Amino acid sequence: MAHLFSDFRLKDVVLRNRVAVAPMCQYSSDDGFLSDWHLVHLGSRAVGGAGLVMVEATAVSPEGRISPQDAGIYHDQHIERLQQVAAFVRQQGAVPAIQLAHAGRKGSAARPWEGDGHLSDEQGGWQPIAPSAVAFGAHLPRQPRSMELSDIQRIQQCFVNGARRALAAGFEWLELHFAHGYLAHEFYSPLANQRTDLYGGSFENRIRFLLETLAAVRHVWPERLPLTARLSVTDWTTGGVTVDESIELARRLHAGGLDLLDVSHGFVTPDLSGIPWGPGFMLPISARIRHEAGIPTAAGWMITEAERADHAIREEQADVIMLAREMLRDPYWPYHAAKTLGVADPGNILPVQYARAVG
Ligand code: 536
């Protein structure tokens, strides 16, 4: 029976355990370039024993950044710093992963600790682009420019170029950001997509951008390496996307070459009132998608306890557990979880420099 500390093989890649560091925006880049902060932040979590360490949402084009300080992969020059991070994570025994992103109408915002709101051009912002010229609202009131067909093709090519650069940088696992109200989710959700062309309206049309982007990226990302997507599988509100729809989308993504669905939710509108917050609340939804769509899944959100994470793997609710804030509280969460769960030789989770001393 699979458990939290059993290997997980996906294509030619083997994770040493099922604990993944979820992509978390650090808003600490300069013109997209990763900084020393990223090397220490991500490196520490690889040292702590995670099986997968994923670089935060990394913009495939400058206007696709959430904030001016977002990570980027839109210049060949970005590769060198990304390579340093990937190499260090790999040296520590974790698989280096990266999430490619475009923020859509949520782009051009201040960092959370600087107010989180939309930036004007004078403040260093830009006009975001989106499927439709409809603002997110609340703290993000700026009206995006509605994308032309040429914009759609250009952004899909940016995802392809980003994938090529990620491969050149040594990443072994690629995730497409199709969640949290950013560009791809804005195409998927009727709450953001009011298009009347081939990319809006029916389910078939709303998923077209996602399927096409996947196909284009799969073409340059090697078959031997995992390609995954983080999807907001429900908008928690009438008129938004539903788990039932997302099960059908997951089937089609899987048929289109997706290796695993990273199950997430929400954030396409400012209204968070429908979210049933609670420990592990996404796990039953991940289980449904895993069984009904027949695709491996990763699941996260409000998972803090080793027992719950282990139980979710044993019960086949997910194949990988995504930890975010809990990994910030404790970079050694995998080591501590191994001790809690009674795994033999928990010290072996740690690097040789620490293992003998700590045990
Ligand atoms: C969703 N967020 C997702 C982000 C950036 C910040 C917030 C992303 O996917 N790049 C979120 C909302 C509330 C709490 C945590 C995360």
Residues whose N, C-alpha, C, O or C-beta is under 5 A from the ligand:
A	BS01	536	C25 A57 H180
